[in-house]
Amino acid sequence: MLKKYITPQRLQFVGKAWEIRHALRQEQKLRGARTPLVSLLEAQQTMRPDADLPARK
């Protein structure tokens, strides 16, 4: 099962290699192949209502 951890400076996928590749391809389709990681992180932070909660340890 793919898990995605997002913080303001970091995006981390945890799962099998094929799941990670699939998730990255989906992000490319949604935002375009040349979208920088910073833009992706900003978009993900605005979508999550719990974005200001501390990261899991």
C-alpha positions as CSV (number, residue, x, y, z in Angstrom):
1,M,0.0,0.0,0.0
2,L,1.4,3.3,-1.1
3,K,1.7,6.0,1.6
4,K,2.5,9.7,0.9
5,Y,4.0,11.9,3.6
6,I,4.1,15.7,2.8
7,T,5.8,18.5,4.7
8,P,6.5,22.0,3.5
9,Q,10.0,21.0,2.4
10,R,9.6,17.3,1.6
11,L,7.5,14.8,-0.3
12,Q,8.0,11.1,0.6
13,F,6.5,8.1,-1.0
14,V,6.6,4.8,0.8
15,G,5.6,1.6,-1.0
16,K,6.6,-0.8,-3.7
17,A,8.5,0.6,-6.7
18,W,5.6,0.1,-9.1
19,E,3.3,2.0,-6.8
20,I,5.7,4.9,-6.5
21,R,6.2,5.0,-10.3
22,H,2.4,5.0,-10.8
23,A,1.9,7.8,-8.3
24,L,4.6,9.9,-10.0
25,R,3.1,9.3,-13.4
26,Q,-0.3,10.4,-12.1
27,E,1.2,13.6,-10.7
28,Q,2.8,14.3,-14.1
29,K,-0.5,13.8,-15.9
30,L,-2.3,16.2,-13.5
31,R,0.3,18.9,-13.4
32,G,2.5,18.4,-16.5
33,A,5.9,16.8,-16.9
34,R,7.9,19.9,-16.3
35,T,6.2,21.0,-13.0
36,P,8.9,21.6,-10.3
37,L,8.7,19.8,-7.0
38,V,8.1,23.1,-5.1
39,S,4.9,23.7,-7.0
40,L,3.7,20.2,-6.2
41,L,4.4,20.7,-2.5
42,E,2.6,24.0,-2.4
43,A,-0.4,22.5,-4.2
44,Q,-0.5,19.6,-1.8
45,Q,-0.3,21.8,1.3
46,T,-3.2,23.9,0.2
47,M,-5.3,20.8,-0.4
48,R,-4.8,19.3,3.1
49,P,-6.7,20.9,6.0
50,D,-4.4,19.2,8.5
51,A,-1.2,20.6,6.9
52,D,-0.2,22.5,10.0
53,L,-0.1,19.4,12.1
54,P,3.3,18.1,13.1
55,A,4.8,15.3,11.0
56,R,4.6,11.7,12.2
57,K,7.8,10.3,13.8
